[in-house]
């Protein structure tokens, strides 16, 4: 889908301040309310806007530890990916699951309240996931840049 400068302006303002009411967003983007709604609907239908929702700061809710886990799976079982991913979905502290081509097969993001909680999750929930051949843990120290989109 091709987007024009007006679409870019709408998306840029929306990404910079996602909590803006639609009338304020229309004003900042320099369009009428009707134009804003029409363009947002078109962007949704084209799949450019996938969803709208809350962004939760897990740290504010007491989850101080975030770990990225990279897994290489034992692919001798043809159902290894499906079984691993299904089991990972059942771990409540897993907030993100991605699959890759290459040496790393799957990456999970896991949150925990503290190191004791993390140790329990890792030992009791993560290491019991099926078909793990290798796992590498990367503990998040700081998020330097977080953006929801491309520079428009």
C-alpha positions as CSV (number, residue, x, y, z in Angstrom):
1,X,0.0,0.0,0.0
2,X,1.2,3.5,-0.8
3,X,0.9,6.1,1.8
4,X,1.1,9.8,1.2
5,X,2.5,12.7,3.3
6,X,-0.9,13.1,5.1
7,X,-0.9,9.5,6.2
8,X,2.7,9.9,7.3
9,X,1.9,13.0,9.3
10,X,-1.1,11.2,11.0
11,X,1.0,8.2,11.8
12,X,4.0,10.3,13.0
13,X,1.8,12.3,15.5
14,X,-0.1,9.2,16.6
15,X,3.2,7.3,17.3
16,X,4.7,10.2,19.2
17,X,1.6,10.6,21.4
18,X,-0.6,7.5,21.3
19,X,-2.9,8.8,23.9
20,X,-4.1,11.8,21.9
21,X,-7.8,12.1,21.5
22,X,-8.8,11.8,17.8
23,X,-9.9,15.5,17.6
24,X,-6.4,16.6,18.9
25,X,-4.7,14.1,16.5
26,X,-6.7,15.5,13.5
27,X,-5.7,19.1,14.6
28,X,-2.0,18.2,14.9
29,X,-2.0,16.3,11.6
30,X,-3.8,19.3,9.9
31,X,-6.9,17.3,8.7
32,X,-10.5,17.3,9.6
33,X,-12.0,14.7,11.9
34,X,-13.8,13.0,9.0
35,X,-10.6,12.8,7.0
36,X,-8.7,11.4,10.0
37,X,-11.3,8.6,10.5
38,X,-11.4,7.8,6.8
39,X,-7.6,7.6,6.6
40,X,-7.3,5.5,9.8
41,X,-9.9,3.1,8.5
42,X,-8.1,2.8,5.2
43,X,-4.8,2.1,7.0
44,X,-6.5,-0.5,9.2
45,X,-8.0,-2.3,6.2
46,X,-4.7,-2.3,4.4
47,X,-3.0,-3.9,7.5
48,X,-0.7,-0.9,8.2
49,X,-2.4,-0.4,11.6
50,X,-2.5,-3.8,13.1
51,X,-4.0,-3.0,16.5
52,X,-4.5,-0.3,19.1
53,X,-4.1,-1.0,22.8
54,X,-2.4,-0.3,26.1
55,X,1.4,-0.4,26.5
56,X,2.1,-1.7,29.9
57,X,5.2,-0.8,31.9
58,X,5.9,-4.1,33.6
59,X,8.5,-2.4,35.9
60,X,5.8,-0.1,37.3
61,X,3.9,-3.3,38.2
62,X,6.8,-4.8,40.1
63,X,8.5,-6.8,37.3
64,X,12.1,-5.6,37.6
65,X,13.8,-8.4,35.7
66,X,13.6,-8.9,31.9
67,X,15.5,-11.7,30.1
68,X,15.8,-12.5,26.5
69,X,16.3,-16.2,25.9
70,X,17.6,-17.6,22.7
71,X,17.0,-21.3,22.0
72,X,18.3,-23.8,19.5
73,X,15.9,-26.7,19.3
74,X,16.6,-30.4,18.8
75,X,15.1,-30.7,15.4
76,X,15.2,-34.5,15.2
77,X,11.5,-34.4,16.1
78,X,9.5,-32.9,13.3
79,X,7.0,-31.4,15.8
80,X,9.8,-29.7,17.9
81,X,8.9,-26.1,16.9
82,X,5.1,-26.6,17.4
83,X,5.5,-28.4,20.7
84,X,8.1,-25.9,22.0
85,X,6.0,-22.8,21.1
86,X,2.8,-24.3,22.5
87,X,4.5,-25.0,25.8
88,X,6.1,-21.6,25.9
89,X,2.7,-19.9,25.3
90,X,1.6,-21.6,28.6
91,X,4.2,-19.8,30.7
92,X,2.5,-16.6,31.9
93,X,5.8,-14.7,32.3
94,X,6.7,-15.1,28.7
95,X,5.7,-11.8,27.0
96,X,7.1,-12.3,23.6
97,X,7.9,-15.2,21.3
98,X,9.7,-15.0,18.0
99,X,11.0,-17.6,15.6
100,X,14.1,-17.3,13.4
101,X,16.0,-19.0,10.6
102,X,19.6,-19.6,11.4
103,X,21.5,-20.9,14.5
104,X,18.9,-19.5,16.9
105,X,15.4,-21.0,16.4
106,X,13.3,-19.2,18.9
107,X,13.6,-16.2,21.2
108,X,11.5,-15.6,24.3
109,X,11.2,-12.5,26.4
110,X,10.5,-13.4,30.0
111,X,9.7,-11.0,32.9
112,X,10.1,-11.6,36.7
113,X,9.6,-9.7,39.9
114,X,13.2,-10.2,41.1
115,X,16.1,-12.6,40.8
116,X,14.5,-15.2,43.1
117,X,11.4,-15.2,41.0
118,X,13.5,-15.4,37.8
119,X,15.4,-18.4,39.1
120,X,12.2,-20.2,39.8
121,X,10.7,-19.5,36.4
122,X,13.9,-20.5,34.7
123,X,14.3,-23.8,36.6
124,X,10.7,-24.8,36.8
125,X,9.1,-23.4,33.6
126,X,11.8,-22.6,31.0
127,X,14.2,-25.5,31.3
128,X,11.3,-28.0,31.2
129,X,10.2,-26.7,27.8
130,X,10.4,-29.6,25.2
131,X,13.1,-30.1,22.6
132,X,15.8,-27.6,23.9
133,X,19.2,-28.4,22.5
134,X,20.8,-25.1,23.6
135,X,19.7,-22.0,25.5
136,X,21.4,-18.6,26.0
137,X,20.1,-16.0,28.5
138,X,20.6,-12.3,28.0
139,X,19.5,-10.1,30.9
140,X,18.2,-6.7,30.0
141,X,20.2,-3.9,31.7
142,X,18.6,-0.8,30.0
143,X,16.4,0.1,27.0
144,X,18.1,2.9,25.1
145,X,15.6,3.3,22.3
146,X,12.1,1.9,21.9
147,X,10.0,2.9,19.0
148,X,6.8,1.5,17.5
149,X,7.5,2.4,13.9
150,X,9.7,3.6,11.2
151,X,10.6,7.3,10.9
152,X,7.7,8.6,8.8
